[in-house]
């Protein structure tokens, strides 16, 4: 299969005169010329991150579990009174 594919590409190259073989140096020169036209890279950071004397923002610590309060052990309460305390009151007209 690969031999057949190589033979087809060689036949196609010979049919068009093998132009790629002679034009690749020209394409390389064009690519290098266009690469020279690229803009210079700029620094994205205002200070060098590798500089040990660079000023940085202070780091603060905040606990993620600070507002947690344990609710155990809780004294068992009668479920009927708890349920009645949170159910909506019936309307007067019904």
PyMOL CGO cylinders between C-alpha atoms (Angstrom):
from pymol import cmd
from pymol.cgo import CYLINDER

trace = [
    CYLINDER, 0.00, 0.00, 0.00, 2.75, 2.44, 0.93, 0.3, 1, 1, 1, 1, 1, 1,
    CYLINDER, 2.75, 2.44, 0.93, 4.72, 1.46, -2.16, 0.3, 1, 1, 1, 1, 1, 1,
    CYLINDER, 4.72, 1.46, -2.16, 1.71, 2.18, -4.33, 0.3, 1, 1, 1, 1, 1, 1,
    CYLINDER, 1.71, 2.18, -4.33, 1.22, 5.53, -2.59, 0.3, 1, 1, 1, 1, 1, 1,
    CYLINDER, 1.22, 5.53, -2.59, 4.88, 6.43, -3.11, 0.3, 1, 1, 1, 1, 1, 1,
    CYLINDER, 4.88, 6.43, -3.11, 4.68, 5.45, -6.76, 0.3, 1, 1, 1, 1, 1, 1,
    CYLINDER, 4.68, 5.45, -6.76, 1.59, 7.61, -7.24, 0.3, 1, 1, 1, 1, 1, 1,
    CYLINDER, 1.59, 7.61, -7.24, 3.23, 10.64, -5.61, 0.3, 1, 1, 1, 1, 1, 1,
    CYLINDER, 3.23, 10.64, -5.61, 6.39, 10.13, -7.71, 0.3, 1, 1, 1, 1, 1, 1,
    CYLINDER, 6.39, 10.13, -7.71, 4.28, 9.89, -10.84, 0.3, 1, 1, 1, 1, 1, 1,
    CYLINDER, 4.28, 9.89, -10.84, 2.34, 13.03, -9.93, 0.3, 1, 1, 1, 1, 1, 1,
    CYLINDER, 2.34, 13.03, -9.93, 5.59, 14.88, -9.19, 0.3, 1, 1, 1, 1, 1, 1,
    CYLINDER, 5.59, 14.88, -9.19, 7.07, 13.82, -12.52, 0.3, 1, 1, 1, 1, 1, 1,
    CYLINDER, 7.07, 13.82, -12.52, 3.87, 14.82, -14.33, 0.3, 1, 1, 1, 1, 1, 1,
    CYLINDER, 3.87, 14.82, -14.33, 4.02, 18.38, -13.04, 0.3, 1, 1, 1, 1, 1, 1,
    CYLINDER, 4.02, 18.38, -13.04, 7.75, 18.65, -13.58, 0.3, 1, 1, 1, 1, 1, 1,
    CYLINDER, 7.75, 18.65, -13.58, 8.89, 18.00, -9.99, 0.3, 1, 1, 1, 1, 1, 1,
    CYLINDER, 8.89, 18.00, -9.99, 8.47, 21.69, -9.19, 0.3, 1, 1, 1, 1, 1, 1,
    CYLINDER, 8.47, 21.69, -9.19, 8.50, 21.22, -5.41, 0.3, 1, 1, 1, 1, 1, 1,
    CYLINDER, 8.50, 21.22, -5.41, 12.00, 19.77, -5.52, 0.3, 1, 1, 1, 1, 1, 1,
    CYLINDER, 12.00, 19.77, -5.52, 13.38, 22.99, -7.01, 0.3, 1, 1, 1, 1, 1, 1,
    CYLINDER, 13.38, 22.99, -7.01, 11.21, 25.54, -5.17, 0.3, 1, 1, 1, 1, 1, 1,
    CYLINDER, 11.21, 25.54, -5.17, 11.76, 24.47, -1.55, 0.3, 1, 1, 1, 1, 1, 1,
    CYLINDER, 11.76, 24.47, -1.55, 14.85, 26.72, -1.08, 0.3, 1, 1, 1, 1, 1, 1,
    CYLINDER, 14.85, 26.72, -1.08, 12.78, 29.67, -2.30, 0.3, 1, 1, 1, 1, 1, 1,
    CYLINDER, 12.78, 29.67, -2.30, 9.99, 28.76, 0.13, 0.3, 1, 1, 1, 1, 1, 1,
    CYLINDER, 9.99, 28.76, 0.13, 12.52, 28.47, 2.97, 0.3, 1, 1, 1, 1, 1, 1,
    CYLINDER, 12.52, 28.47, 2.97, 13.95, 31.92, 2.21, 0.3, 1, 1, 1, 1, 1, 1,
    CYLINDER, 13.95, 31.92, 2.21, 10.45, 33.43, 2.14, 0.3, 1, 1, 1, 1, 1, 1,
    CYLINDER, 10.45, 33.43, 2.14, 9.59, 31.79, 5.46, 0.3, 1, 1, 1, 1, 1, 1,
    CYLINDER, 9.59, 31.79, 5.46, 12.77, 33.05, 7.12, 0.3, 1, 1, 1, 1, 1, 1,
    CYLINDER, 12.77, 33.05, 7.12, 12.20, 36.56, 5.76, 0.3, 1, 1, 1, 1, 1, 1,
    CYLINDER, 12.20, 36.56, 5.76, 8.65, 36.64, 7.09, 0.3, 1, 1, 1, 1, 1, 1,
    CYLINDER, 8.65, 36.64, 7.09, 9.84, 35.29, 10.44, 0.3, 1, 1, 1, 1, 1, 1,
    CYLINDER, 9.84, 35.29, 10.44, 12.19, 38.27, 10.68, 0.3, 1, 1, 1, 1, 1, 1,
    CYLINDER, 12.19, 38.27, 10.68, 9.22, 40.61, 10.26, 0.3, 1, 1, 1, 1, 1, 1,
    CYLINDER, 9.22, 40.61, 10.26, 7.50, 39.33, 13.39, 0.3, 1, 1, 1, 1, 1, 1,
    CYLINDER, 7.50, 39.33, 13.39, 7.19, 41.92, 16.17, 0.3, 1, 1, 1, 1, 1, 1,
    CYLINDER, 7.19, 41.92, 16.17, 9.48, 41.66, 19.15, 0.3, 1, 1, 1, 1, 1, 1,
    CYLINDER, 9.48, 41.66, 19.15, 7.92, 40.07, 22.19, 0.3, 1, 1, 1, 1, 1, 1,
    CYLINDER, 7.92, 40.07, 22.19, 7.08, 42.37, 25.04, 0.3, 1, 1, 1, 1, 1, 1,
    CYLINDER, 7.08, 42.37, 25.04, 7.14, 41.78, 28.76, 0.3, 1, 1, 1, 1, 1, 1,
    CYLINDER, 7.14, 41.78, 28.76, 3.71, 41.01, 30.16, 0.3, 1, 1, 1, 1, 1, 1,
    CYLINDER, 3.71, 41.01, 30.16, 4.67, 41.46, 33.80, 0.3, 1, 1, 1, 1, 1, 1,
    CYLINDER, 4.67, 41.46, 33.80, 5.91, 44.73, 35.25, 0.3, 1, 1, 1, 1, 1, 1,
    CYLINDER, 5.91, 44.73, 35.25, 8.49, 43.02, 37.44, 0.3, 1, 1, 1, 1, 1, 1,
    CYLINDER, 8.49, 43.02, 37.44, 10.69, 40.04, 36.81, 0.3, 1, 1, 1, 1, 1, 1,
    CYLINDER, 10.69, 40.04, 36.81, 9.31, 37.03, 38.67, 0.3, 1, 1, 1, 1, 1, 1,
    CYLINDER, 9.31, 37.03, 38.67, 12.83, 35.66, 39.11, 0.3, 1, 1, 1, 1, 1, 1,
    CYLINDER, 12.83, 35.66, 39.11, 13.98, 38.79, 40.97, 0.3, 1, 1, 1, 1, 1, 1,
    CYLINDER, 13.98, 38.79, 40.97, 14.21, 38.01, 44.72, 0.3, 1, 1, 1, 1, 1, 1,
    CYLINDER, 14.21, 38.01, 44.72, 14.04, 41.73, 45.57, 0.3, 1, 1, 1, 1, 1, 1,
    CYLINDER, 14.04, 41.73, 45.57, 10.75, 42.26, 43.72, 0.3, 1, 1, 1, 1, 1, 1,
    CYLINDER, 10.75, 42.26, 43.72, 7.89, 43.61, 45.84, 0.3, 1, 1, 1, 1, 1, 1,
    CYLINDER, 7.89, 43.61, 45.84, 4.91, 41.33, 46.14, 0.3, 1, 1, 1, 1, 1, 1,
    CYLINDER, 4.91, 41.33, 46.14, 1.54, 41.51, 47.84, 0.3, 1, 1, 1, 1, 1, 1,
    CYLINDER, 1.54, 41.51, 47.84, 1.34, 40.12, 51.36, 0.3, 1, 1, 1, 1, 1, 1,
    CYLINDER, 1.34, 40.12, 51.36, -0.32, 36.79, 51.83, 0.3, 1, 1, 1, 1, 1, 1,
    CYLINDER, -0.32, 36.79, 51.83, -3.08, 36.55, 54.42, 0.3, 1, 1, 1, 1, 1, 1,
    CYLINDER, -3.08, 36.55, 54.42, -4.59, 33.49, 56.01, 0.3, 1, 1, 1, 1, 1, 1,
    CYLINDER, -4.59, 33.49, 56.01, -8.31, 32.90, 56.33, 0.3, 1, 1, 1, 1, 1, 1,
    CYLINDER, -8.31, 32.90, 56.33, -9.64, 29.65, 57.63, 0.3, 1, 1, 1, 1, 1, 1,
    CYLINDER, -9.64, 29.65, 57.63, -12.23, 28.03, 55.42, 0.3, 1, 1, 1, 1, 1, 1,
    CYLINDER, -12.23, 28.03, 55.42, -13.91, 26.30, 58.35, 0.3, 1, 1, 1, 1, 1, 1,
    CYLINDER, -13.91, 26.30, 58.35, -13.90, 29.24, 60.79, 0.3, 1, 1, 1, 1, 1, 1,
    CYLINDER, -13.90, 29.24, 60.79, -17.69, 29.86, 60.83, 0.3, 1, 1, 1, 1, 1, 1,
    CYLINDER, -17.69, 29.86, 60.83, -18.37, 26.17, 61.54, 0.3, 1, 1, 1, 1, 1, 1,
    CYLINDER, -18.37, 26.17, 61.54, -20.15, 25.36, 64.78, 0.3, 1, 1, 1, 1, 1, 1,
    CYLINDER, -20.15, 25.36, 64.78, -20.83, 21.78, 65.74, 0.3, 1, 1, 1, 1, 1, 1,
    CYLINDER, -20.83, 21.78, 65.74, -24.47, 20.96, 66.43, 0.3, 1, 1, 1, 1, 1, 1,
    CYLINDER, -24.47, 20.96, 66.43, -23.78, 17.59, 68.05, 0.3, 1, 1, 1, 1, 1, 1,
    CYLINDER, -23.78, 17.59, 68.05, -24.78, 16.25, 70.43, 0.3, 1, 1, 1, 1, 1, 1,
    CYLINDER, -24.78, 16.25, 70.43, -28.26, 17.71, 70.19, 0.3, 1, 1, 1, 1, 1, 1,
    CYLINDER, -28.26, 17.71, 70.19, -30.93, 16.82, 72.64, 0.3, 1, 1, 1, 1, 1, 1,
    CYLINDER, -30.93, 16.82, 72.64, -33.77, 14.95, 70.98, 0.3, 1, 1, 1, 1, 1, 1,
    CYLINDER, -33.77, 14.95, 70.98, -36.97, 16.92, 70.77, 0.3, 1, 1, 1, 1, 1, 1,
    CYLINDER, -36.97, 16.92, 70.77, -40.46, 15.68, 70.07, 0.3, 1, 1, 1, 1, 1, 1,
    CYLINDER, -40.46, 15.68, 70.07, -40.92, 15.59, 66.32, 0.3, 1, 1, 1, 1, 1, 1,
    CYLINDER, -40.92, 15.59, 66.32, -44.56, 16.69, 66.35, 0.3, 1, 1, 1, 1, 1, 1,
    CYLINDER, -44.56, 16.69, 66.35, -43.82, 20.05, 68.05, 0.3, 1, 1, 1, 1, 1, 1,
    CYLINDER, -43.82, 20.05, 68.05, -40.87, 20.69, 65.72, 0.3, 1, 1, 1, 1, 1, 1,
    CYLINDER, -40.87, 20.69, 65.72, -42.99, 19.91, 62.69, 0.3, 1, 1, 1, 1, 1, 1,
    CYLINDER, -42.99, 19.91, 62.69, -45.84, 22.15, 63.87, 0.3, 1, 1, 1, 1, 1, 1,
    CYLINDER, -45.84, 22.15, 63.87, -43.40, 24.99, 64.48, 0.3, 1, 1, 1, 1, 1, 1,
    CYLINDER, -43.40, 24.99, 64.48, -42.22, 25.08, 60.86, 0.3, 1, 1, 1, 1, 1, 1,
    CYLINDER, -42.22, 25.08, 60.86, -45.45, 24.37, 58.96, 0.3, 1, 1, 1, 1, 1, 1,
    CYLINDER, -45.45, 24.37, 58.96, -47.27, 27.37, 57.47, 0.3, 1, 1, 1, 1, 1, 1,
    CYLINDER, -47.27, 27.37, 57.47, -50.42, 28.43, 59.27, 0.3, 1, 1, 1, 1, 1, 1,
    CYLINDER, -50.42, 28.43, 59.27, -53.72, 27.82, 57.40, 0.3, 1, 1, 1, 1, 1, 1,
    CYLINDER, -53.72, 27.82, 57.40, -55.41, 30.86, 55.92, 0.3, 1, 1, 1, 1, 1, 1,
    CYLINDER, -55.41, 30.86, 55.92, -58.53, 32.29, 57.60, 0.3, 1, 1, 1, 1, 1, 1,
    CYLINDER, -58.53, 32.29, 57.60, -60.91, 31.77, 54.62, 0.3, 1, 1, 1, 1, 1, 1,
    CYLINDER, -60.91, 31.77, 54.62, -60.22, 28.07, 54.16, 0.3, 1, 1, 1, 1, 1, 1,
]
cmd.load_cgo(trace, "trace")
